[in-house]
Amino acid sequence: MSKSAIIIGAGIVGLATARALAVRGYQVSIFERNEQAVGASIRNFGMIWPIGQATGPMYDRAMLSRSIWKELCTEAGIWHDEVGSLHLAYHDDELQVMKEYVESNQQYRPCQLLNPSAAEQKSPAIQLDGLKGALWSPEEMIIESRVAVAQVAAYLAERYHVKFYWNTAISLIEYPKVFSGTQAWDADEIYVCSGQDFETLYPELFGASAITKCKLQMMRLETQPDGWRIGPALCGGLSMIHYPGFQVAASLPALRNRYEVQYAEYLKWGIHVMVSQNGGGELTIGDSHEYGLVHDPFDKEFINRFIKDYLHTFANLKNWNLHQSWHGVYPKMTNGETELIVDVEPGVTVINGLGGNGMTLSFGLCEQLIASRVG
């Protein structure tokens, strides 16, 4: 008889855990307090972003995750775009970091340094004035997260008979049972994948963990005219000091020092700027990073203005009209760890704390975790 599992949370971590268990024959049930996933899993760029991960285990995890995303998207008919990424350099110190990144990763990744002319061939949206070069990577993939997360859930339900309990908030776990008010369900294994909400179920664990919450602000621009596409996801230099993958470059601290003077307010609010395009032609831009256990529920207009101003330094878009703005909140480790996995008691596991890497790492992390336990 097959084993059973209950998962709390239908965001990307919960879905990734469900997939890893379902492909191994588990009977899986997912409990979600809302009628659909509405948290950080749908409030992001939709970027699968291996280039941001340090070479080694995290990069390997990102590539494993990418392969699972690709398989799911192909089987379920989910829109995805393997466009790659371009980091654009307008100063010698930015270009130097990119050179060192490529030199350090030549035998590990298919990345390369492009001159301005070659970069222009990759994207018609690049600001060419002052461009010194660009870092090209073909591995990054875009999905439309606000649609794809629900599509993955539907695929798991159809393909693996994963059962979803929507609008069902789990208020108590007493292994092997979970409770929503007076209702109860039981399973052989329970996984808590509820993002920042896990503090409700395990407040002592949350309080004792090296974890905080990050608020990010993002925007979406209107559909670009006449089917115009930007090609790869585009990034400015600030992104290189945000992602750990670039720490391999010896010149990165010097670049950071310049930014700390020139872009002090940007760094204060954790702003780095990227842009991706969905299947309908809309552009997602962002973002910022504010850390703390409680956040202002109101967005800051000046942060959105900073983001758009910096985007103008490296992108020439056809339509800059704002369509939407929003913010998301996700749990983030404060001790340098890349995730929080805790067996709170036999049979109950918390999977949390992936920070802003949920779309990039969740499928890989949960596949590795479940494979190590189940085989």
Secondary structure, 3 states (H helix, E strand, C coil): CCCEEEEECCCHHHHHHHHHHHCCCCEEEEECCCCCCCCHHHCCCCEECHHHCCCCHHHHHHHHHHHHHHHHHHHHCCCEECCCEEEEECCHHHHHHHHHHHHHHCCCCCCEEECHHHHHHHCCCECCCCCCEEEEECCCEEECHHHHHHHHHHHHHHHHCCEEECCCCCCEEECCEEEECCEEEECCEEEECCHHHHHHHCHHHHHHCCEEEEEEEEEEECCCHHHCCCCCEEECHHHHHCCHHHHHCCCHHHHHHHHHHHCHHHHHCCCCCEEEECCCCCEEEECCCEECCCCCCCCCHHHHHHHHHHHHCCECCCCCCEEEEEEEEEEEECCCCCCEEEEEECCEEEEECEHHHHHHHHHHHHHHHHHHHHC
